[in-house]
Amino acid sequence: MGNKDLVLLVLIAVCVFEGCYCKTVTYDHRALVIDGKRRVLQSGSIHYPRSMPEVWPEIIRKSKEGGLDVIETYVFWNNHEPVRGEYYFEGRFDLVRFVKTVQEAGLLVHLRIGPYACAEWNYGGFPVWLHFIPGIQFRTTNDLFKNEMKRFLAKIVSLMKEANLFASQGGPIILAQVENEYGNVEWAYGVGGELYVKWAAETAVSLNTSVPWVMCQQEDAPDPIINTCNGFYCDQFTPNSPSKPKMWTENYSGWFLAFGNAIPYRPVEDLAFSVARFFETGGTFQNYYMYFGGTNFERTAGGPLVATSYDYDAPIDEYGFIRQPKWGHLRDLHKAIKQCEEFLISSDPTYLKLGKNLEAHIYYRTSNECAAFLANFDSSLDANVTFNGNSYFLPAWSVSILPDCKNVIFNTAKVVSQRNLHGVSFSGTTSVNEFSLASSAWSWYKEEVGVSSNHSFIKPGLLEQINTTKDNSDYLWYTTSINVKESIVPGQEKEAFLHIGSLGHAALVFVNKRLVGFGFGNHEDASFNLSEKISLNQGDNTLDILSMMIGLQNYGPWFDIAGAGIYSVILADLKKTSKDDLSSGQWTYQVGVEGEYIGLDKISLANSSLWIQGNRLPVNRSLIWYKATFRAPEGKGPLSLYLASMGKGQAWVNGQSIGRYWPAYLAPSTGCTTNCDYRGAYDASKCLRNCGQPAQTLYHIPRTWVHSGKNLLVLHEELGGDPSKISLLTRTGQEVCAHVSEADPPPADSWQPNLEFMSQSSQVRLTCEQGWHISMINFASFGTPRGHCGTFNPGNCHANVLSVVQQACIGQEGCAIPVSTARLGDPCPGVLKSLAIEALCSY
């Protein structure tokens, strides 16, 4: 069967019942073809379990308003089938509800079934029970694994068909994905990997979804599977067949966060440059990973040491607020590309060299009609180029878009969209209310160190942690006895060195129930060695080690068999002349800690007599549980819990886990830049902030998890912290600003063919979150204002346009002010002028 025949397999059946909105979805070498028409599609990743169903419509609405056509999501096997054969599709794991919510917004869906997800999700999305099937090997030609994978793929496809969600049924799903980034690790699986890729492709096609399947990062994806690109840049990507379109399934809007690391971010100028270059060079489907990142609630974060926040520096932040200028600049980019769509789908690009690191790609609809992309991919030098007899200025590392081969309606390096004064949702003083929990009536429960007889078991040697806990808990106690036989002077102790080797991820060490050390790894290498000088008594001494997991590994070749826990315990005298290897001795184990068995995180124990309350709150204690109640601030927006005063642990609100916290782990003090230069190739370590600070101090509490009365907060503190310094934050406003020059192009959506576009004025556009309005103008100047958002001041040339801006904007959800002397006056004729505005949005 030839390629052409294989492509025809994905054609969708004719609708046979009245009222069905049928779609056919196929592809050719240029694009996806929906209902017989090539489409240029902007897509964004939104993972349904990382937010609440109640906010899905708002997040999806903001995505649509940002110019997206498609929502892309993984499917998370471990949460949908926590026990083999027992399925869960409720709450934030209601996949059908999520897809229908996208459909109701008028958007399409790319369903990445996998079932391997990666996604910095616990165990890459695989259920842990899969690991314990005797003889199984993941992601290779192992019949046990293939049977389970096929069964889950079929389950999801069947679920979607039953709900009429595939395009042929009138649903929004136009694409499906099998496997995920397997090409990155296929080398490690040898021939078994090659055979597995073919099997996975055949299995996917056999499920008869009636939509095309893709495999990302898979150069050997067999027909009719489309192989797609993932990365920071994909303009140089070429599909493995001339019959397949150029598609980009993961364009990283930022990067994920790990405990102990600085916070990565990606400048929007570079992100926009990467997108424009992709469409310039023939791409027609591009997806932002992530467009909304959300939160790793409970213990869903992957590992090692992936943080609870999955903000990802995405256009919509972790709390669901629009991040500016990223969202607005990309929206303008999408509008500019949409203006070129009819040209992009009509022909392949024509290449034209304009100079060193300078080029153009032209798309012709007819011999007289064209659209063009002009690119300067030099990382430092700006340039002036001549194209079609006209001169154009191209900043370094930028692309200009000309939908008529004449007028520039967008340049990736010129950001004219509004900005937020503060880069983090819960920073700023005028738009955030903080409620201290210092006056709350705190209670506590101090855990016993070590195992309890009811839940312990004895084994010789050191056990690997994951095989022992089966991921039912982050914790595993290792307990043994150290016997000192020689005589010791009464009142004195024997000193020795204790050397502990761990595969990861962290461990507390106690000798005779006293904390003597804490060891931990990092995201790049979770293993660690801990050496401590200890004191021992004559006779028996207890050694208790609490080994901790911070997310099961989610990526890499054979990641599913990566180990964790203690592998070596050696006692040495101070002179290091003798060693006692305790590793092979008798050890007592306990999965989980005392408070987990009691259920201290549960609402049902909120009034239990187990909790102690007194005048002196114990602080900076290891292995202690804290409890308090709070009243939620008024409003409908999300809440944030400020935990900078705590060490490491987990937190619950009304019995719901908001995830792991670890503010005591500080990022390296070096490597951050105040102003990261967007020019030049980006990678995850290029642009960092918060060096020397915790990776995360703010923790998301969904509004739906709290109620109007008293709410229960429970923390399990492992290292030691001060809960009296915890506070609750809520957003009451939004400080926004914009600075636009007369020389900037008019808004991309105002361009129309055959009109004199550049005769129109540029605009300052300000928009509040839906339901908020502009309540105050803090600064407005037309002329030569200086400074940046939050620090603007009038320049030498200044027209006070405060009243003009107030009249246009106060009380409105959004407003637009032309940057024009006709509207604003001319304080300095002959001088290039700009308009700068700072405003406050509030409820």
PyMOL commands that set and color helices and strands:
alter all, ss='L'
color gray80, all
select helices_A, chain A and resi 3-8+48-50+53-65+77-80+91-93+95-104+122-125+128-132+143-162+167-169+182-184+186-206+268-280+326-339+341-344+465-469+559-561+594-598+603-605+703-705+723-725+748-750+757-759+802-809+821-824
alter helices_A, ss='H'
color red, helices_A
select strands_A, chain A and resi 25-27+32-34+37-39+41-46+70-74+108-114+173-178+213-216+226-231+247-252+263-264+285-292+350-355+358-366+369-376+383-387+390-394+398-402+410-411+419-420+432-436+443-446+456-460+475-484+494-502+506-511+514-520+528-536+539-548+566-573+579-581+586-591+624-631+639-642+649-653+656-661+688-689+698-701+710-717+727-731+733-741+763-767+773-783+798-800+814-818+834-842
alter strands_A, ss='S'
color yellow, strands_A
deselect
rebuild
show_as cartoon
